[in-house]
Amino acid sequence: MKIKELHNLFLNNPVICTDTRKIKKGSIFFCLKGKNFNGNTFAKEAIKKGCKYSITDDPKSEIHPKIIVVNNVLETLQKLATYHRKKLNIPIIGITGTNGKTTSKELINAILKSEKKCYATKGNFNNHIGVPLSILEINKTHNIAIIEMGANHLKEINFLCKIAQPTHGIITNIGVAHLEGFKDIQGIINTKNELYKYLYRTKGHIFINNDDQLLISLSKNISKTSYGKRGETKTSLINNTPFLDIKWNKTIIYSNLIGDYQYDNISLAICIGNYFKISSNNIKIALESYVPKNNRSQIIKNDTNTIILDAYNANPSSMKAMIESFHKQKYKNKVCILGDMLELGNSSHKEHLAIIQLCKKLELKCYFVGIEFNNVLNTSFLSRKELEKHIKENPFKNKTLLLKGSRGIGLEKLVKFL
């Protein structure tokens, strides 16, 4: 079946499913495959549960009027999304970067949706599967969209740009992360810069942090609007304890975000809201109403302790920024619980050592969790469960606790014991 024909079927059944546990009646099921699963085995089950069609690449698939056989299901999904994107005559903002992608996306969305019908990537659906699925959720009712794009190897951003075809773009920052796939920092720079290169070729527009010299050097000859302390959209940080307060023109924004590094995320959101002519009052209301969730800089208070939960993900640059910001806070009895930073390859020992040394320099009381930290400091806890046992035997009381680590460590599971 040609993509045009499949797209016509999609327009009549505009919901894509990839999991038979989450079937929606009248949707199209794509039989994706992975290391530990084969969606082809569920093609008929999906139809029985209410899907209109199943897309499979199993040549031995049962002949059925609602089962469509293609050469490659994933490639077909990506081609369908690319075809669909070409039919959408709206601005699409592509966002990538080492840190702050998801928070920035959520802040921008909060502002834009105050006056526009805005679509934004759900959660962190930002890879070669998530981006196509996101594009296919955009319909004629939307007049602007934000698509998050992540990468863990070279050429991935360029590939995602070909699907999403952004008209505008953001690189939040470039730091150390996923070194197993990139090998070194230059690999990360080259990959993130693929967004700028795409927008240069397509005469798109970028939003750039005018305080970031690396991004400035990469963005020559690209149409741009700048933000930051020296940006066209000029902002200043007027308070950072415990939450960030930011001044923009005559407007003061009292955020619910903690950590100095959030200043850039807020400034970016203001810049984009201003660029797309959202009123300053709605920008202020949107930012002040935004409360972080999903283990991202959440503040949790109970009868015993105050917890800053930032355990969705971690890499050396985000870990360092959060620790330094936590050190500046005027809380009493501060304690850090820090989990391993994963996917750092040969740089892992050096980067974990640097974090330990930083904590020692700042004289912060710390508990380190995971194999990587233990390889550097053998008094660390090898696992979250090991620390959990220690906490049960030695409860924390009247502390302010920072929990920061890679998602795979699962530090958020400690909250109920704190």
N, C-alpha and C positions, 0 to 999 in steps of 0.2 A: 504493500500500500504506500502511495506517495504521501509526503508530509502534508501537502495541501489537502488531500482527502482526509487524513487523520485530523488535521486542524478543524475541518468542518464538523467531524464527529465530536471533537472537543468543545466546539462552540455550543453544540446542543447538549453536551454533558460536561460542563466546565468545572469539574472537580477531579483532581488526580489523587489516587490512593496507591500506597506502596506497602501497606501493612494490613493484612486481613483482620487484624484485631481492631482496626479503626476504619472499617468500611463505611462509606456514606452511600446511601441509595442513589442510583443514577450516575455514579462516578465511573472513571476509567481506571482500571488497575494495571499498573506497570510492574511486571515480574522481574524486579531487580535481583541481582545476585551479589553475594559477598563471600568472604572466607568461610563463614559458618552457616550460610543459608542459601537457598535457591528458590527464588520467588516463582519460578516456572511450575513448581509442584503445587502451587496454590491457585493456578489460573482458573480452574473450574470452580473451586470453592468460593473465590471472589465473586463470581457471577451468581452463584447460589445465594450469597449473602446480600446481593442487591446491586452489584456493579453492572453497568451496561455493557462494558467490553473488558477483555483482558488482553494485554499486549505481552506476547511471549517470544523468546528467541529459541525455543526448543523445537527443532524440526520434526520431532516425533510426537509433538503435541496432538492431543485428540482433536479430530476435525469437529468444529463447533461453529455455528454462525456468529457467535459473539467472541470467539477467540481469534485474535489477529496475530499472525506469525511474522516477525521481522528479523533482520540479520543480527541486530544487537539492540537489546532493550534500552540500555543506558544511553547509547548514542542516539537512539530514536527520541528519547525524552529530551535530550539536549537540543536536537535539531527542531523538535516541536516548539520548545521554548524560544529558540532563536527566531523561528518563523513567526511566532506569536508576538515577540517583541517588535518586529518590523511593522506590525499592524497597530502598534500603540504610539500615538503621536503626542507623547507627554515627556516632560523632563524626567530623567532618571538620574539620581545622585548615587554614584558608586563610592563606597567608603571602605578603605583598607587601612592597615597600620599595625604596628606591633602591639600597642596598648590603646585602650579607650574606644575601640570600634563599636562595641555593643552599647556602651553607655552613651556615647556621642549620638549613635543612631536613635536611641530612645529619646534623648533630649531634643534632637532635631524633629523627630516625629511628633513629640508633644507640642512643639511650637507650630509646625506646619498644619497639623490637623485641627488647630483652633480656627482656621479660616479656609482650609482646603480639604478635599477628599484625598487623603494621603495614604499610600500603602507603604509599609515598612517590613523588612525581613523579620520573620518571627523567630524569637530565640537567637540561636547562632547558626541558622541554616545558611552557611556561607561558603560551602564547598561545591564540587562539581556535580553533586546531586541537589544540594540545598538551593543553589542559585537558580537552576532551571525550575524547580518546584515553586520558588518564590515568584519568578517571572510569570508563571502560569496562573498565579493567583490574582494578578493584576487584570482588571477588566475596564470596560468603557466608563464606569462610574468614577474611576480614579483620574485625578488631573495632575498628580505628581507621585513619585515613588522613591524610596531609599533602599538600595540593595547593598547589603554587607558582603564583602568578599574577603575570605581568608586564604591563606596559602601556607603550605609546608614544604614546597619544592619549587624550583625554577620553572618559569613559563606558566604557572598556574593562574596568576592574575590576568595575564594576557588572554588565556583561554576563557576565563570567566567574563572578561570584557567583550569578547566576541559574542557571547550569549546575551549578556545584559545590555550591551551597547549604551553605556552611560553617556549622558550629555554634559554632566557635571561630575566633579570628583574631589575626593578628600583622601590624603594620606595623613592620618592623625600624628604619627611619629614613626621613627624607625629605630628599633633597638634589638637586643639579643633575644632570640626565641627560635625554637624548632631547628636548632643547629644540625641535628641529625640529617635533615633534608636539605639544608642550605650549605653545610660545611663551614662557612665563615660569614662574618658580618657583611662582606661585600656581596655575597649571594643574596642576603636578605635585602640589601639596598637595591640590587638589580631587579629583584622580583617585585618589590613594592613600586619601583619606578616604572614598571610596565603599565600602571594605570596612567601616569603622567604621559608616557609615550603614546598610549592609545588616544588620549584626549588631545594631544598635540596633532596627531595625524587627522583626527576627525574634527578639529577646530572647536573642541569643547572648552569648558570653563572650569577652573579649579578654585577651591577655597584653601588658603594656605596660612599657616602660622608664621607670622612675620618675625617671630623671635627664634625660629628654627633655621639655623644657617645651612644645614644639610638640605632641607626641603627647598630653601630658596635657590641653592646652587643647582638642584635637579630640575627646577621649574622654569628655567629661562625660555623665553619666547612663547610661553603658554598664557592665554588669557586668564586673568586671576583677580580675585578679591581677597585681601589679606585681613587677618584679625590678630589680636594680641595686644601687648603693651605698646607696640609700635605699629599696629595695623591700621588699615583704613577704618575698620570697625574697631575702635580703640576701647579697651577695657582695662580695669585695674582691680587688683585684689585688695579689699579694705579690711577683711577679717578672715581668719582661718581657724578659729577656736569656738566650739568644736566644728561648726559648719562654715562653708565658704560663703562670704558675702562679696558681691562683685558690683562695681560701679560701671555703668555704660551711659555715656552722655550725662543726662540728669537723673537717670534711673538707677536705683539701687535694688539689686536682686538678692534676696535672702534665700539661699538654697538649702536643701537637705542633704547635701553631699559633703563628705569628709575627705580630706587629703588635698594638699596643695596642687597635686597633679591634675585634679579635677578642674582647675582653673582653665586649662586649655580646652577641655571638653565643653564647658559652659560658654566660653568665648566663641568657639566654633559655632555652637548652636545659635547664639545671638546673631552672629555674622550671617548665617544662612537665612534665619528668619527675616532679618533686615533686607537681605538681597531679594527675597521673594515677597517683600512688601507686607509682611505681617506687622500689625500695629505693635508699638512698643508696649502697650498695656497687655496685649495678649501674650507677648514674649515673656513679660514679667510673670504673669499669672501661670503660664505653662511651666516655666522653670521652677517657680516656688511650689508648685503642686506636685512636682516629680519626686517620688520617694523610691530609692533604689531597692531592688528585690533580687531574688534568685542568687543569693550568696555573693552579691556584688556590693561591697562597702555598706552592708546593712548594719544598723546599730540596734542591738537587742538588749533591753534592760530587764532584769528580773530582780527578785528580792535579795539576791546575793551579790551579783556582779553586773558590770556593763561589758557587753561583748561587741567588738567590731568584727563582723564576719565578712571577709573578702577572700573566700576560698573557692571561687569559681575557676580561677586559673592563676598561674604565676610563671613569670620568667624573670631573669636577672634585673631588667630595667624596672618592671612594675614592682618587684619585691623591694628593691632599693628605695624607690619613690615612696612606697607606703611606709616602710620602716622610718625613713627620715621624717615624714609627715607625722607619724605617730609619736616620734620623739619630741616634736615641737608642741604637741598638745599638752594642755595644762591639767590633764587628768592626774589623779594620785594613784599610787600603787599599780603602775603599768607593767604588764607582762606580755611578751610575744610568744605565740605558739606558731612555729613556722614549719611548713611541710616541704618536702622535696620539690624542686623545679625539674620537670621531666623533659625529655627529648632534647637534651643539650649535648649529646654525643661526647666527643673527646674533651669538650670544654667544661663538662659537668663538675669535675673536682675543683677546678680553678674558680668557677662561679659560685659554688657553695662555700668554698673557703672565704671568698670575698664578702659574702653575706655574714658569715660568722664573725669575721674581723670587723665589719661595720657595726654589728650589734655590740661587740666588745668596746669599740671606740666610743659609742654613744651611751655605754654603761646601762644597757637595757637588760632586764631579767628575761631570759629566753629559754624556751623548750624547743628542741629541734626534733623533727619527726621524719623518718624515712631512711632508706638504704643509702641514698646519695649523701645526706648529711652525716650519716654514721660512718661512711668511708673517710670522712674528713675528721670528724669528732666522735670518737667511739663511746662517748658518754651520752650520745643521742638515743632517742627511742627508735627502735627499728621499725615500728609500725604504729598506726593510730590506736589499735587495740591495746598495745603495750602502754601507751600514754593514758589511755582510758582507765586502765587498771590502776595506774599511779594516782590519777585524779580522784578515783573513788576512795582510795586509801588516804589521800591527802587533799581534801577539798579546798578549792579556792574560795576566799571570802573577801568581800569589799575590794575587788580588783577591777581594773580595766584591762580587758584581754583582747589582743589583736590576733585573729586567726587568719593566716595567709599561707596559701600553698597551691600546688597544682590540683586540678580536679580529681585526678586519680588517687590522691591521698585521702580524700574524703573527710577533711577536717570539720565540715559542717555537722558531721554526726557526733561531734563532741559537745555540741551546744547543750543538749539535754543533761549533760553531766556537770555543766558549769553554772 
